[in-house]
Amino acid sequence: MAATVETVTVDLDVTVSSPATFFGFADSKKGEGSKKSVKSFSVTGKVAGADGEEQDFEVKDCSYIVGGTKYASRKAIKKAIGDLTFSGCSMTIEVGHRPWGYGGGGGGGGGG
């Protein structure tokens, strides 16, 4: 049985503190009652600092990237370039079935 992966793209409003976590946001968009897991996600858009200059904004592989520079968090971006205004942000989410045996449940008692 071939694994099926679905790709979903959604617009989102981004601020320094919202969404609280991108993974949580991605998980909420996979579909009600879905048994699939978030396999990956990426966010793209624009961000302007205190000077008003727009730069490319991206989140992928657990990194925040602004204009080619990596940051640890949105708060780190704010510290580096001042007040932030995000615009035109969207998230691309890949969801697919869990690998066999993953996802909790089952298991057995230990021997003894």
Solvent accessible surface area in square Angstrom, and as a share of the most:
residue,aa,sasa,rsa
1,M,229,1.02
2,A,85,0.66
3,A,85,0.66
4,T,76,0.44
5,V,70,0.40
6,E,82,0.37
7,T,86,0.50
8,V,43,0.25
9,T,86,0.50
10,V,34,0.20
11,D,121,0.63
12,L,15,0.07
13,D,129,0.67
14,V,10,0.06
15,T,67,0.39
16,V,34,0.20
17,S,83,0.54
18,S,52,0.34
19,P,20,0.13
20,A,91,0.70
21,T,81,0.47
22,F,8,0.03
23,F,108,0.45
24,G,35,0.34
25,F,43,0.18
26,A,0,0.00
27,D,55,0.28
28,S,81,0.52
29,K,86,0.36
30,K,44,0.19
31,G,40,0.38
32,E,187,0.84
33,G,70,0.67
34,S,36,0.23
35,K,158,0.67
36,K,26,0.11
37,S,26,0.17
38,V,19,0.11
39,K,115,0.49
40,S,53,0.34
41,F,50,0.21
42,S,34,0.22
43,V,0,0.00
44,T,69,0.40
45,G,14,0.14
46,K,82,0.35
47,V,0,0.00
48,A,13,0.10
49,G,9,0.09
50,A,80,0.62
51,D,114,0.59
52,G,51,0.49
53,E,105,0.47
54,E,103,0.46
55,Q,54,0.24
56,D,85,0.44
57,F,2,0.01
58,E,51,0.23
59,V,6,0.03
60,K,87,0.37
61,D,124,0.64
62,C,135,0.81
63,S,23,0.15
64,Y,36,0.14
65,I,28,0.14
66,V,4,0.02
67,G,50,0.48
68,G,67,0.64
69,T,71,0.41
70,K,142,0.60
71,Y,47,0.18
72,A,94,0.73
73,S,40,0.26
74,R,16,0.06
75,K,145,0.62
76,A,34,0.26
77,I,0,0.00
78,K,85,0.36
79,K,185,0.78
80,A,62,0.48
81,I,44,0.22
82,G,24,0.23
83,D,101,0.52
84,L,27,0.14
85,T,92,0.54
86,F,23,0.10
87,S,47,0.31
88,G,73,0.70
89,C,7,0.04
90,S,28,0.18
91,M,0,0.00
92,T,52,0.30
93,I,1,0.00
94,E,67,0.30
95,V,1,0.01
96,G,1,0.01
97,H,88,0.39
98,R,107,0.39
99,P,96,0.60
100,W,255,0.89
101,G,76,0.73
102,Y,148,0.56
103,G,39,0.37
104,G,69,0.66
105,G,75,0.72
106,G,82,0.79
107,G,83,0.80
108,G,72,0.70
109,G,80,0.77
110,G,76,0.73
111,G,82,0.79
112,G,131,1.26
